[in-house]
Amino acid sequence: MKVVISCWLICSMLLGSTAKAADFTLKPTIHSYQEICATQGIEPLTNSLKGMCEVVTKNDLCKNVPKADLLQCHSLNKNTHIDAWEFIKGCSQGAFDSVKETLEFLWSIMELAWDSEKRSGAMNGASEYMAAAKLYLHTEYQKALARSQPPMKETKAVMSMGGAIAGLVMNKIQDIISQEYDQFGCLNFEAKSKYMCKVMSDIFLPPAGVVALLKYGPKAAKQFPKLKILFAAKKATTIWGRYPKLQKTLDSIQIRYGEKIDHAREIPFVKSGAFRPIKADEMIRRANQLEPDIQKTITGVYNTLNDKTVLEPYFKNLFRESAEWMAKKGRPEDLKLLEKGVVTEHAIAVTLVKRFKASGDNQFTTIMERKSDKNLSFGAKKIELKDVENGNDAFRTAVRTGPFLDRAFAMTEGKREGHGVINHMIQRDIVSGVVKNEMNGSPQKFYEFLGSKKGINWWADLFDSGDEVKNFTRPENISDFMHHNLTDSKFK
């Protein structure tokens, strides 16, 4: 939540600081950046438009945009002032009749403010089709009138209204495109202009379109079938256009959990009592003796794995990234699954590994199958043999070392029930933000605690809960959710 709020504030400042053409060029890009911040947990930048631009253009969102159309981050400050009125007039060369009708229509709106005695009645009469714009236009007229000098103050004020109305039209069209076309924020000024002009000349420039636009705003898109066709053609170039069942799966993701606690002592310890030697009463006593940051982190982790407002967007993004990876790899067997609207558990595992590597949490560990002579296999970090003298030591080492694959449960991989191999990695990924925040940027301290002989007793209630538990602190519940909703196991 802190990342989302920070990103919103920074994006607001960035928007406020771009008064020239950069506003037209960067407003959709900043919105794209804000979305990336909120959905992927990227720490927002503080004062760099170029840095913001680079985050967006290097994101998967922009990977299919032609290089010639891609926003050039090094040239953000080279834009010149844009006159919205001139932009609308020049935007539809070759469609003179439509432009002429529209300009005449806009002029008639401007004339509503012409006569000071009739202005109030005229504006009220216009409210039927211009309710949202009425106050804005009236205010702009008053500001223009105050700036104008005699003679013909009123005429000069009305003439300047053209820019206000055109700016209103441009902003609303830009908002519609940004909502309907995800990659709009990736485009440079020329590409954005070309795309906006196409929408304006083909659809919105006729007077009926301007009326609908001013009255309904972005909802006006529903009034124009041609607009839907235009956006549908764009979406057809993405995997969501090629494989419509993927979007259906994405839209159907729902989580029904919602339990919340205020302190670690409120965890229902009795439900996981069989998974640890310490009884519930002793766990409550220990909860009251925890260090403040550990206590807050335990509470935050438990609540996060119960919170549908966190879990639903998390699994939507995990599904989206996994599907895009499969499409990029292009293996025929994977493409057939995308047609069915599902992803593989392997694709999810690859996505998780990429995320952990990007965040620096990349000391991967594998707990080996029980039939293996080895208890633990290590990746990038070398572990002393004395730390893995037995199975318990091996597991605690895995907990404190980094994300781990639990191959001791490989026999349940790919089935609708069971502990699963990657579920502890999913849990660690879900709670990564809250662990980092509550531990003041030192998440490893929390996992060192969990991997200690005392701390491991909290593992059962946070990440390995008992049969009665219905939330995602129980790995089996993650398997059940994924294999019935997201992966190819739903067809097995």
C-alpha positions as CSV (number, residue, x, y, z in Angstrom):
1,M,0.0,0.0,0.0
2,K,2.9,2.4,0.8
3,V,4.3,1.8,-2.7
4,V,1.0,2.5,-4.3
5,I,0.5,5.7,-2.4
6,S,4.0,6.8,-3.0
7,C,3.7,6.1,-6.7
8,W,0.5,8.0,-6.9
9,L,2.0,11.1,-5.2
10,I,5.1,11.0,-7.3
11,C,3.1,10.6,-10.5
12,S,0.8,13.5,-9.5
13,M,3.9,15.7,-9.1
14,L,5.3,14.5,-12.4
15,L,2.0,15.3,-14.1
16,G,1.9,18.7,-12.5
17,S,5.4,19.5,-13.6
18,T,4.8,18.8,-17.3
19,A,3.0,21.8,-18.6
20,K,4.1,21.8,-22.3
21,A,3.8,19.1,-24.9
22,A,5.4,16.7,-22.4
23,D,2.0,16.6,-20.7
24,F,0.4,15.3,-23.9
25,T,3.3,13.0,-24.5
26,L,3.9,11.7,-21.0
27,K,0.5,11.7,-19.3
28,P,-0.5,8.2,-20.6
29,T,3.1,7.1,-19.9
30,I,3.0,8.3,-16.3
31,H,-0.3,6.4,-16.0
32,S,1.3,3.3,-17.3
33,Y,4.2,3.8,-14.8
34,Q,1.7,4.2,-12.0
35,E,0.0,0.9,-13.0
36,I,3.4,-0.9,-13.1
37,C,4.3,0.5,-9.7
38,A,1.0,-0.7,-8.2
39,T,0.8,-4.2,-9.7
40,Q,4.5,-5.2,-9.6
41,G,5.7,-3.5,-6.4
42,I,8.3,-1.3,-8.1
43,E,9.6,1.4,-5.8
44,P,8.5,4.7,-7.4
45,L,11.2,7.2,-8.5
46,T,11.3,10.6,-6.8
47,N,12.3,13.1,-9.5
48,S,13.3,11.5,-12.8
49,L,11.0,11.6,-15.8
50,K,13.6,9.8,-17.7
51,G,13.8,7.0,-15.1
52,M,10.1,6.7,-15.1
53,C,10.1,6.5,-18.9
54,E,12.7,3.7,-18.9
55,V,10.7,1.6,-16.4
56,V,7.7,1.8,-18.8
57,T,9.5,1.2,-22.1
58,K,11.6,-1.7,-20.7
59,N,8.5,-3.4,-19.2
60,D,6.8,-6.3,-21.0
61,L,3.9,-3.9,-21.6
62,C,5.9,-2.3,-24.4
63,K,7.7,-5.3,-25.9
64,N,5.5,-5.5,-29.0
65,V,5.6,-1.8,-29.8
66,P,7.6,-1.2,-33.0
67,K,10.9,0.5,-32.3
68,A,10.0,3.5,-34.5
69,D,6.9,4.2,-32.4
70,L,8.5,3.6,-29.0
71,L,8.9,6.6,-26.6
72,Q,12.5,7.9,-26.6
73,C,13.4,8.6,-23.0
74,H,16.5,10.7,-23.9
75,S,14.5,13.3,-25.8
76,L,11.7,14.0,-23.3
77,N,12.7,17.6,-22.9
78,K,12.8,18.4,-26.6
79,N,9.1,18.7,-27.1
80,T,7.5,22.1,-28.0
81,H,4.3,23.7,-26.9
82,I,1.1,22.1,-28.2
83,D,-1.9,24.2,-29.1
84,A,-4.9,21.9,-28.6
85,W,-7.1,23.9,-30.9
86,E,-4.6,23.8,-33.7
87,F,-4.1,20.1,-33.1
88,I,-7.8,19.3,-33.6
89,K,-7.9,21.5,-36.8
90,G,-4.8,19.9,-38.2
91,C,-5.6,16.4,-37.1
92,S,-8.0,15.4,-39.8
93,Q,-6.6,16.7,-43.1
94,G,-8.5,14.9,-45.8
95,A,-11.7,14.8,-43.8
96,F,-12.6,18.5,-44.4
97,D,-16.4,18.2,-44.1
98,S,-16.2,16.4,-40.8
99,V,-13.7,19.0,-39.5
100,K,-15.8,21.9,-40.8
101,E,-18.9,20.6,-39.1
102,T,-17.0,20.0,-35.9
103,L,-15.4,23.4,-35.8
104,E,-18.7,25.1,-36.4
105,F,-20.2,23.0,-33.6
106,L,-17.4,24.0,-31.2
107,W,-17.9,27.6,-32.2
108,S,-21.6,27.4,-31.3
109,I,-20.6,26.2,-27.9
110,M,-18.2,29.1,-27.6
111,E,-21.0,31.5,-28.4
112,L,-22.9,30.3,-25.3
113,A,-20.6,32.6,-23.4
114,W,-20.9,35.6,-25.8
115,D,-23.7,37.6,-24.3
116,S,-23.2,38.3,-20.6
117,E,-27.0,38.8,-20.2
118,K,-27.9,35.5,-21.8
119,R,-24.9,33.6,-20.7
120,S,-26.5,32.0,-17.6
121,G,-29.6,30.9,-19.5
122,A,-27.6,29.6,-22.5
123,M,-25.3,27.6,-20.3
124,N,-28.3,26.1,-18.5
125,G,-29.8,25.2,-21.9
126,A,-26.5,23.5,-22.8
127,S,-26.4,21.4,-19.7
128,E,-28.5,18.7,-21.2
129,Y,-25.6,17.5,-23.4
130,M,-22.7,19.2,-21.7
131,A,-23.2,18.8,-17.9
132,A,-19.7,17.7,-17.1
133,A,-18.1,20.5,-19.2
134,K,-20.4,23.4,-18.4
135,L,-18.7,24.7,-15.2
136,Y,-15.2,24.2,-16.7
137,L,-16.1,26.2,-19.8
138,H,-17.7,28.9,-17.8
139,T,-14.7,29.2,-15.6
140,E,-12.3,29.3,-18.6
141,Y,-14.4,32.1,-20.1
142,Q,-14.2,34.2,-17.0
143,K,-10.4,33.6,-16.8
144,A,-10.1,34.5,-20.5
145,L,-12.2,37.6,-20.0
146,A,-10.1,38.8,-17.1
147,R,-6.9,38.4,-19.2
148,S,-8.4,40.2,-22.3
149,Q,-7.9,43.9,-23.0
150,P,-10.3,46.3,-24.7
151,P,-11.4,46.7,-27.3
152,M,-13.7,43.7,-28.0
153,K,-12.8,41.9,-24.7
154,E,-15.7,39.5,-25.0
155,T,-14.7,38.6,-28.6
156,K,-11.2,37.9,-27.6
157,A,-12.3,35.9,-24.6
158,V,-14.6,33.7,-26.7
159,M,-11.9,33.2,-29.3
160,S,-9.5,31.9,-26.6
161,M,-12.3,29.5,-25.6
162,G,-11.4,27.4,-28.6
163,G,-8.2,26.2,-26.9
164,A,-10.1,25.4,-23.7
165,I,-12.8,23.3,-25.5
166,A,-10.2,21.6,-27.7
167,G,-8.1,20.8,-24.6
168,L,-11.2,19.3,-22.9
169,V,-11.9,17.2,-26.0
170,M,-8.2,16.1,-26.3
171,N,-7.9,15.1,-22.7
172,K,-11.1,13.0,-22.8
173,I,-10.1,11.2,-26.0
174,Q,-6.7,10.6,-24.5
175,D,-8.3,9.1,-21.4
176,I,-10.4,6.8,-23.5
177,I,-7.5,5.6,-25.5
178,S,-5.4,5.1,-22.4
179,Q,-8.2,2.9,-20.9
180,E,-8.8,0.9,-24.0
181,Y,-5.3,0.5,-25.4
182,D,-2.8,-0.7,-22.8
183,Q,0.3,0.2,-24.9
184,F,-0.6,3.9,-25.5
185,G,1.8,5.0,-22.8
186,C,4.6,3.3,-24.7
187,L,4.3,5.5,-27.8
188,N,6.4,8.5,-28.7
189,F,4.7,11.9,-29.5
190,E,4.4,11.2,-33.2
191,A,2.9,7.8,-32.7
192,K,0.5,9.0,-30.0
193,S,-0.6,11.9,-32.3
194,K,-1.2,9.6,-35.2
195,Y,-3.3,7.3,-33.1
196,M,-5.3,10.1,-31.6
197,C,-5.9,11.6,-35.0
198,K,-7.3,8.3,-36.3
199,V,-9.7,8.1,-33.4
200,M,-10.8,11.7,-33.7
201,S,-11.2,11.8,-37.5
202,D,-12.9,8.4,-37.8
203,I,-15.1,8.5,-34.8
204,F,-15.2,11.6,-32.6
205,L,-15.0,14.6,-34.8
206,P,-18.6,14.5,-36.1
207,P,-20.7,16.8,-33.8
208,A,-22.6,13.8,-32.4
209,G,-19.3,12.4,-31.2
210,V,-18.3,15.6,-29.5
211,V,-21.6,15.8,-27.7
212,A,-21.3,12.3,-26.5
213,L,-17.7,12.9,-25.5
214,L,-18.4,16.0,-23.4
215,K,-21.5,14.4,-21.8
216,Y,-20.3,11.0,-21.0
217,G,-16.5,11.2,-21.1
218,P,-14.7,7.9,-21.4
219,K,-18.1,6.1,-21.3
220,A,-18.8,7.6,-24.7
221,A,-16.7,4.8,-26.2
222,K,-19.8,2.6,-25.8
223,Q,-21.6,4.9,-28.3
224,F,-19.3,4.1,-31.1
225,P,-19.0,0.6,-32.6
226,K,-16.1,1.7,-34.8
227,L,-14.1,2.5,-31.7
228,K,-14.5,-1.1,-30.4
229,I,-13.4,-2.4,-33.8
230,L,-10.3,-0.2,-33.7
231,F,-9.3,-1.3,-30.2
232,A,-10.1,-4.9,-30.9
233,A,-7.7,-4.8,-33.9
234,K,-5.0,-3.6,-31.5
235,K,-5.8,-6.2,-28.9
236,A,-5.6,-9.0,-31.5
237,T,-1.9,-8.4,-31.7
238,T,-1.5,-9.5,-28.0
239,I,-1.9,-12.9,-26.5
240,W,-5.2,-11.7,-24.9
241,G,-6.5,-11.1,-28.3
242,R,-5.2,-14.4,-29.8
243,Y,-6.3,-16.5,-26.8
244,P,-9.6,-15.1,-25.5
245,K,-10.1,-17.8,-22.9
246,L,-7.0,-16.4,-21.1
247,Q,-9.0,-13.2,-20.4
248,K,-11.9,-15.3,-19.2
249,T,-9.7,-17.2,-16.8
250,L,-8.2,-13.9,-15.6
251,D,-11.6,-12.3,-15.0
252,S,-12.8,-15.4,-13.0
253,I,-10.0,-15.3,-10.4
254,Q,-11.7,-14.8,-7.1
255,I,-10.6,-15.3,-3.5
256,R,-13.1,-15.7,-0.6
257,Y,-10.8,-15.5,2.4
258,G,-10.9,-12.5,4.8
259,E,-9.8,-13.3,8.3
260,K,-7.7,-10.7,10.0
261,I,-5.9,-10.4,13.3
262,D,-4.4,-7.5,15.3
263,H,-1.6,-9.4,17.1
264,A,0.3,-12.6,16.6
265,R,-1.3,-14.1,19.7
266,E,-4.6,-14.1,17.9
267,I,-3.5,-16.8,15.4
268,P,-5.6,-19.9,15.8
269,F,-2.7,-22.0,16.9
270,V,-4.8,-25.1,17.8
271,K,-5.6,-25.6,14.1
272,S,-1.9,-26.3,13.3
273,G,-1.0,-27.9,16.7
274,A,-0.2,-31.3,15.1
275,F,2.5,-29.7,13.0
276,R,4.8,-28.4,15.8
277,P,5.8,-29.7,19.3
278,I,4.8,-26.4,21.0
279,K,1.2,-26.2,22.2
280,A,-1.2,-23.3,21.6
281,D,-0.9,-21.8,25.1
282,E,2.8,-21.7,24.9
283,M,2.7,-20.0,21.4
284,I,0.4,-17.3,22.8
285,R,2.9,-16.7,25.7
286,R,5.7,-16.5,23.2
287,A,3.8,-14.1,21.0
288,N,3.6,-11.6,23.8
289,Q,7.4,-11.7,24.1
290,L,8.3,-11.2,20.4
291,E,10.4,-8.3,19.3
292,P,8.1,-5.6,18.0
293,D,9.3,-5.8,14.3
294,I,9.0,-9.6,14.3
295,Q,5.6,-9.5,15.9
296,K,4.3,-7.0,13.4
297,T,5.8,-9.0,10.5
298,I,4.1,-12.3,11.7
299,T,0.8,-10.4,12.0
300,G,1.3,-8.9,8.6
301,V,2.2,-12.2,6.9
302,Y,-0.8,-13.9,8.4
303,N,-3.2,-11.2,7.3
304,T,-1.7,-10.9,3.8
305,L,-2.2,-14.7,3.2
306,N,-5.9,-14.1,4.2
307,D,-6.5,-10.8,2.3
308,K,-8.5,-11.1,-0.9
309,T,-7.6,-7.6,-1.9
310,V,-3.9,-8.7,-2.0
311,L,-4.4,-12.3,-3.2
312,E,-6.7,-11.6,-6.2
313,P,-4.4,-9.0,-8.0
314,Y,-1.4,-11.2,-7.0
315,F,-2.7,-14.3,-8.8
316,K,-4.0,-12.3,-11.7
317,N,-0.5,-10.9,-12.3
318,L,1.2,-14.3,-11.7
319,F,-1.2,-15.8,-14.3
320,R,-0.6,-13.0,-16.7
321,E,3.2,-13.1,-16.6
322,S,3.2,-16.9,-16.8
323,A,0.9,-16.9,-19.9
324,E,3.1,-14.2,-21.6
325,W,6.2,-16.3,-20.9
326,M,4.6,-19.4,-22.5
327,A,3.5,-17.3,-25.5
328,K,7.0,-15.9,-25.9
329,K,8.6,-19.4,-25.7
330,G,6.1,-20.6,-28.4
331,R,6.2,-24.3,-27.7
332,P,3.3,-25.9,-29.5
333,E,2.1,-27.8,-26.5
334,D,2.1,-24.6,-24.5
335,L,0.2,-22.7,-27.2
336,K,-2.5,-25.4,-27.1
337,L,-2.9,-24.8,-23.4
338,L,-3.1,-21.0,-23.9
339,E,-6.0,-21.7,-26.3
340,K,-7.7,-23.5,-23.4
341,G,-7.1,-20.5,-21.1
342,V,-4.6,-22.1,-18.7
343,V,-0.9,-22.1,-17.9
344,T,1.5,-24.7,-16.7
345,E,3.0,-25.0,-13.2
346,H,6.4,-24.9,-14.9
347,A,5.6,-21.5,-16.3
348,I,4.5,-20.3,-12.9
349,A,7.8,-21.6,-11.4
350,V,9.8,-19.7,-14.1
351,T,7.9,-16.5,-13.3
352,L,8.6,-16.9,-9.6
353,V,12.3,-17.4,-10.2
354,K,12.5,-14.4,-12.4
355,R,10.8,-12.3,-9.8
356,F,13.1,-13.4,-7.0
357,K,16.2,-12.8,-9.1
358,A,15.0,-9.3,-10.0
359,S,14.5,-8.5,-6.3
360,G,17.8,-9.9,-5.2
361,D,16.2,-12.7,-3.2
362,N,18.0,-15.4,-5.2
363,Q,19.7,-17.8,-2.8
364,F,17.6,-20.7,-4.1
365,T,17.4,-24.0,-2.2
366,T,15.8,-27.3,-3.1
367,I,14.6,-29.8,-0.5
368,M,15.2,-33.1,-2.1
369,E,12.8,-36.0,-2.5
370,R,12.6,-38.2,0.6
371,K,14.0,-41.2,-1.3
372,S,17.2,-39.2,-2.0
373,D,20.3,-39.7,0.1
374,K,20.7,-35.9,0.2
375,N,18.4,-33.7,2.3
376,L,19.2,-30.4,0.7
377,S,20.6,-29.0,-2.5
378,F,21.9,-25.4,-2.6
379,G,22.1,-22.9,-5.4
380,A,24.1,-19.8,-5.3
381,K,25.0,-19.8,-1.6
382,K,27.4,-22.3,-0.1
383,I,26.2,-23.9,3.1
384,E,28.5,-25.5,5.7
385,L,27.9,-29.3,6.1
386,K,27.5,-28.9,9.9
387,D,24.3,-26.9,9.3
388,V,22.6,-29.8,7.6
389,E,23.3,-32.7,10.0
390,N,19.7,-34.0,9.9
391,G,16.3,-33.3,8.3
392,N,15.3,-30.6,10.7
393,D,18.5,-28.7,10.3
394,A,18.1,-29.0,6.5
395,F,14.6,-27.6,6.6
396,R,15.5,-24.7,8.9
397,T,18.5,-23.9,6.6
398,A,16.2,-23.8,3.6
399,V,13.8,-21.4,5.4
400,R,16.5,-18.9,6.3
401,T,18.5,-19.2,3.1
402,G,16.0,-18.1,0.5
403,P,13.1,-19.3,-1.7
404,F,13.0,-23.1,-1.9
405,L,11.5,-25.8,-4.0
406,D,10.0,-28.5,-1.8
407,R,10.7,-31.6,-3.8
408,A,9.9,-33.8,-0.8
409,F,6.4,-33.4,-2.1
410,A,7.1,-34.0,-5.8
411,M,4.7,-36.8,-5.9
412,T,1.8,-34.4,-5.6
413,E,3.1,-32.0,-8.3
414,G,0.5,-31.4,-11.0
415,K,-2.4,-32.8,-9.0
416,R,-5.4,-30.9,-7.7
417,E,-4.5,-31.7,-4.1
418,G,-1.4,-32.0,-2.1
419,H,1.4,-29.8,-0.6
420,G,3.0,-29.0,-3.9
421,V,6.6,-28.2,-4.9
422,I,6.4,-24.4,-5.5
423,N,3.8,-23.3,-3.0
424,H,6.3,-22.1,-0.4
425,M,7.8,-20.0,-3.1
426,I,4.4,-18.5,-3.9
427,Q,3.8,-17.7,-0.3
428,R,7.2,-16.0,0.0
429,D,6.5,-14.0,-3.1
430,I,3.0,-12.9,-1.9
431,V,4.3,-11.7,1.5
432,S,7.5,-10.1,0.2
433,G,6.2,-6.6,0.4
434,V,4.8,-6.8,3.9
435,V,8.0,-8.6,5.2
436,K,10.2,-5.9,3.7
437,N,8.0,-3.0,5.1
438,E,7.5,-4.4,8.6
439,M,11.2,-5.3,8.9
440,N,12.3,-1.8,7.8
441,G,13.9,-3.0,4.6
442,S,15.7,-6.0,6.2
443,P,13.5,-9.1,5.3
444,Q,16.4,-11.5,5.8
445,K,16.2,-10.8,9.6
446,F,12.7,-12.3,9.6
447,Y,13.7,-15.4,7.7
448,E,16.8,-15.8,10.0
449,F,14.3,-15.8,12.9
450,L,12.0,-18.3,11.2
451,G,15.0,-20.6,10.4
452,S,16.1,-20.7,14.1
453,K,15.1,-23.4,16.5
454,K,12.7,-21.1,18.3
455,G,11.4,-19.3,15.2
456,I,10.6,-22.4,13.2
457,N,7.6,-23.0,15.5
458,W,5.9,-20.1,13.8
459,W,6.4,-21.7,10.4
460,A,3.5,-24.0,10.8
461,D,1.0,-21.3,11.5
462,L,2.2,-19.0,8.7
463,F,3.2,-21.3,5.9
464,D,2.3,-24.9,6.7
465,S,-1.1,-24.7,8.5
466,G,-3.2,-27.6,9.5
467,D,-6.1,-29.4,7.7
468,E,-8.8,-27.1,9.2
469,V,-7.3,-23.9,7.9
470,K,-9.1,-22.4,4.8
471,N,-6.6,-19.7,3.8
472,F,-3.3,-19.6,1.9
473,T,-1.2,-20.2,5.0
474,R,-1.9,-23.9,4.1
475,P,0.0,-24.9,0.9
476,E,-2.6,-27.5,0.0
477,N,-5.2,-24.7,-0.4
478,I,-2.9,-23.0,-2.9
479,S,-2.6,-26.2,-4.9
480,D,-6.4,-26.6,-4.8
481,F,-6.9,-23.0,-6.0
482,M,-4.3,-23.1,-8.8
483,H,-5.1,-26.5,-10.1
484,H,-8.9,-25.8,-10.3
485,N,-8.5,-22.3,-11.8
486,L,-5.1,-21.5,-13.4
487,T,-3.1,-24.5,-14.5
488,D,-3.5,-27.4,-17.0
489,S,-4.2,-29.7,-14.1
490,K,-7.9,-28.6,-14.3
491,F,-8.2,-30.9,-17.3
492,K,-6.6,-33.9,-15.7
